[in-house]
Amino acid sequence: KPLYLPIMGIVIKVRIPTCHDKPGTTQVLQLTHQADSQISIALPTVYEVDLFRCFSPVFFHIQMLWELVLLGEPLVVMAPSPSESSETVLALVSCISPLKYYSDFRPYFTIHDSEFKDYTTRTQTPPSVILGVTNPFFAKTLQ
């Protein structure tokens, strides 16, 4: 069911995706002016990230990263800021599109998260998860 959102003299027709929609597809939104003229434009999904910008520092390792994500191997993204961490984790998850990543991923994970001890314990094999972190303490803990 579409939603009609009036914003500053323009009505935006939006359809919220359901669990049955295909991943990686974008919906066409219609912008309607008050004069009843319709303009259709495609707006990207909020999850689209700039893959080239995220992967440019590790350009020569893209195939290996793709394989690790595809196989569901545990990965930790160490970044200087939460935004870079989040964007890189989302880029990793989206790089196997149109396949869906079925393991857990945390774009920004901190030592205060409730699963911190589960992910850093050495008694069990690491879970299939992609973690985005900024705290250098993780490098020491996960070695």
C-alpha positions as CSV (number, residue, x, y, z in Angstrom):
1,K,0.0,0.0,0.0
2,P,1.6,3.3,-1.0
3,L,1.9,6.2,1.4
4,Y,1.4,9.8,0.3
5,L,3.7,12.3,2.0
6,P,3.0,16.0,1.5
7,I,6.2,18.0,1.8
8,M,6.5,21.7,0.9
9,G,3.8,21.7,-1.8
10,I,4.9,18.4,-3.2
11,V,3.3,15.0,-2.6
12,I,5.7,12.1,-2.5
13,K,4.2,8.7,-3.2
14,V,6.2,6.1,-1.3
15,R,5.9,2.3,-1.1
16,I,7.5,0.7,1.9
17,P,9.3,-2.5,0.9
18,T,8.1,-5.8,2.4
19,C,10.0,-8.9,3.3
20,H,8.9,-10.4,-0.1
21,D,10.7,-7.7,-2.2
22,K,13.9,-8.5,-4.1
23,P,17.1,-7.2,-2.5
24,G,19.0,-4.7,-4.5
25,T,16.0,-3.3,-6.4
26,T,14.9,0.3,-6.2
27,Q,11.3,1.6,-6.4
28,V,10.2,4.4,-8.6
29,L,8.7,7.2,-6.6
30,Q,6.3,9.7,-8.0
31,L,6.5,13.4,-7.1
32,T,3.2,15.2,-7.7
33,H,3.1,19.0,-7.7
34,Q,-0.1,20.7,-6.6
35,A,-0.8,21.5,-10.2
36,D,-1.4,17.7,-10.8
37,S,1.7,17.4,-13.1
38,Q,3.5,14.1,-12.3
39,I,7.3,13.6,-12.4
40,S,8.7,10.1,-11.8
41,I,12.2,9.8,-10.5
42,A,14.1,6.8,-9.1
43,L,15.4,7.4,-5.6
44,P,18.1,5.0,-4.4
45,T,17.6,2.9,-1.3
46,V,19.1,4.2,2.0
47,Y,21.3,1.1,2.1
48,E,23.2,1.9,-1.1
49,V,26.8,2.8,-0.3
50,D,29.7,3.9,-2.5
51,L,31.5,0.6,-2.9
52,F,34.5,2.2,-4.7
53,R,35.1,4.7,-1.9
54,C,34.7,2.1,0.8
55,F,37.0,-0.5,-0.9
56,S,39.6,1.8,-2.4
57,P,42.1,1.3,0.5
58,V,41.8,-2.5,0.1
59,F,41.4,-2.5,-3.6
60,F,43.8,-5.5,-4.2
61,H,41.9,-7.6,-1.6
62,I,38.4,-7.1,-2.9
63,Q,38.1,-10.7,-4.3
64,M,39.3,-12.2,-1.0
65,L,36.8,-10.0,1.0
66,W,34.0,-11.0,-1.4
67,E,34.8,-14.7,-0.9
68,L,35.0,-14.3,2.9
69,V,31.6,-12.6,3.0
70,L,30.1,-15.2,0.6
71,L,31.3,-18.0,2.9
72,G,30.1,-16.3,6.0
73,E,33.5,-16.0,7.6
74,P,33.9,-13.7,10.7
75,L,35.3,-10.3,9.8
76,V,36.2,-7.2,11.8
77,V,36.4,-3.8,10.2
78,M,38.6,-1.4,12.1
79,A,37.9,2.2,11.1
80,P,38.8,5.6,12.5
81,S,35.1,6.7,12.7
82,P,31.7,5.1,13.3
83,S,30.5,6.4,9.9
84,E,33.4,4.8,8.0
85,S,33.0,1.6,10.0
86,S,29.2,1.4,9.2
87,E,29.6,2.2,5.5
88,T,32.3,-0.4,5.1
89,V,30.3,-3.1,6.8
90,L,27.3,-2.3,4.7
91,A,29.5,-2.3,1.6
92,L,30.7,-5.8,2.5
93,V,27.2,-7.0,3.0
94,S,26.0,-5.5,-0.2
95,C,29.0,-6.7,-2.3
96,I,27.5,-10.2,-2.7
97,S,24.2,-8.8,-4.1
98,P,21.8,-10.1,-5.4
99,L,22.6,-12.8,-2.8
100,K,21.4,-12.0,0.7
101,Y,23.9,-12.1,3.6
102,Y,22.2,-14.4,6.1
103,S,24.7,-14.1,9.0
104,D,24.8,-11.4,11.6
105,F,26.5,-8.0,10.9
106,R,26.9,-5.0,13.2
107,P,27.9,-1.8,11.4
108,Y,29.0,-0.2,14.6
109,F,29.9,-2.5,17.5
110,T,31.3,-1.3,20.9
111,I,32.6,-3.0,24.0
112,H,29.4,-2.0,25.8
113,D,27.2,-4.2,23.5
114,S,25.7,-7.2,25.3
115,E,27.3,-9.7,22.9
116,F,30.9,-8.4,23.4
117,K,31.9,-11.3,25.6
118,D,30.3,-13.8,23.2
119,Y,32.4,-12.5,20.3
120,T,35.7,-12.1,22.2
121,T,35.8,-15.4,24.1
122,R,38.5,-17.8,23.1
123,T,36.8,-21.0,24.2
124,Q,34.6,-21.3,21.2
125,T,34.9,-20.7,17.5
126,P,34.2,-17.2,16.4
127,P,30.6,-16.7,15.2
128,S,29.8,-15.9,11.6
129,V,29.5,-12.1,12.0
130,I,30.9,-8.9,10.4
131,L,31.7,-6.3,13.1
132,G,32.5,-2.6,12.5
133,V,34.6,-1.2,15.3
134,T,36.6,1.9,16.1
135,N,38.2,1.0,19.4
136,P,41.8,-0.2,19.1
137,F,41.1,-2.4,22.1
138,F,39.4,-4.9,19.7
139,A,42.6,-5.5,17.9
140,K,44.2,-6.7,21.1
141,T,41.2,-8.6,22.3
142,L,40.6,-10.5,19.1
143,Q,44.2,-11.7,18.5
